[in-house]
Amino acid sequence: MSLLNKNKGIIFTIIFSILCITTTTILIYLTNNGMLSFRKSNNKDKLDVKDAVVADGLGIKSLKDTYLPNGLDLEEVKLHYGEEDEYESYPVEISYFKISGLKDKSVEDKINEDIKKRVMALYNPDEMEDEKVESISISTTSQANFSNVLSFWVIKQVYFKNEDDDISEINLGLNYNLKTGEEIKFTDLFTNDAGTKNIIFQSAYLSFASEYLGDYSDEFDGDMSKIDYSSIEDRALKVMQKYNRDEDYEFWFDERSIHVIINNEFITINMRDFYSQIAIYNRYADYEDLFTANDNNKIIVFALNKSAGDLTVYRRVEECDDNLFIDAEIIDGTIGEEEYEIDYNEYIEDIEEKINESKKYLEQHPDKAVVIACLRDINDADGTLSTDSYTTIAYMTKDYYTKTFLNHILEREQITPHQVDLLSITLPFVLREERESYPNIEFHVEFPEGYEI
């Protein structure tokens, strides 16, 4: 059975993987050909990321650091106005969240009142009197709910009867400190000494490069010399120049990314790329006992993501010592479908069990190395909830792992422990295809029934 026919979630992942591989390849090409460089400066806002010093102690020390989810319940409130149409939609649809579970009810009420007030302020009933307007949607998605902070993304979209008219759009970020109920500022996400302008520039460049690939991929047809690098860099420089530490920006964040609008440009910051300068996991984490019920399940930083619209809910790429490489991912293709309540811990424990088995093997065979790739794909492709499990474990000598595997397979596929944008589906299939080419590797492969290995 073809994998592409088997699962829509896998199709999305493969396409996204190809996009990420291409983006990474372009950036390497740019750097190697002198078209892209990140220069050092005496200005602390232009510090090279690797040179940043975490003086305030709030940055993430290691990619093995952990954090705690909040002990909060989020209830989605949905409102609608007008007559229901044949598609069970209304001319005006609004959603926002109400929180519960804080011990301090005054803070809880403060946050709930602010969320409702700011979301409803986006709605003007007079807009529907405009004969050009077809419908209005104001939707809120929960982004971050961990380490005593909350983040929501609110998007208002006005649709017009003339399909040739652009959709009018407003984006709003709601970000809260759960100790006080006060808003979090954009600069609070970073350590006090972070090179924020450098972070903005690099992230803007990556964001625009990805956008360019999506919009103009047919034009350069794989020939990267045809890409207009200057336009990408010019846009990134303009954003960096417009950035001001003292200014407020619309932003929201989840467990892995920060999304910010600067100079009317959307920028995504991959927190892992700048982890020593990311403070949001630790800035408010020392507040204790805020909740009526605590969640004590510690999670590795950047691993879990429950944000709506992102199918990847768990991500772990790690090189342990000098003999174990882990590439694990959980994809939930049912996100957004209210009928499913899924406990991801069950899948995480399954992956951890595979990893622990490999660690025990290495204790008994100190001259060996193991590469383990796990993908758990949750879906309802056949109308019922199911999970397709893909596991590839490769056993080899430590010497072969260091000299051949890391230097050839991973580099060729642009997979490194620090390039986590490449989704884990790539590694299992690379390893599977390499079995005959690499007789020095012993493969153990577990794929869903019916898929030809």
Secondary structure, DSSP 8 states (H G I E B T S, - for coil): --HHHH-HHHHHHHHHHHHHHHHHHHHHHHHHTTS------SSGGG--GGG---TTS-S---TT-EE-B---EEEEEEEEES---TTS--SEEEEEEEEE-BS-HHHHHHHHHHHHHHHHTT--GGGGGSTTEEEEEEEEEEEEEETTEEEEEEEEEEEESSTTS--EEEEEEEEEETTT--B--GGGGB-TT--HHHHHHHHHHHHHHHHHHHHHHHHHTT-GGGS-HHHHHHHHHHHHHH--TTS--EEEE-SSEEEEEETTEEEEEEGGGGGGGB-TTTSSTT----BSS-----EETTTB---TT--EEEEEEEEETTTEEEEEEEEETTTT-TT----THHHHHHHHHHHHHHHHHHHH-TTEEEEEEEEEEEE-TTSS-EEEEEEEEEEEEHHHIIIIIIIIIIHHTT--TT-TTS-TTHHHHHHHHHTTT-TT-EEEEE--TT---
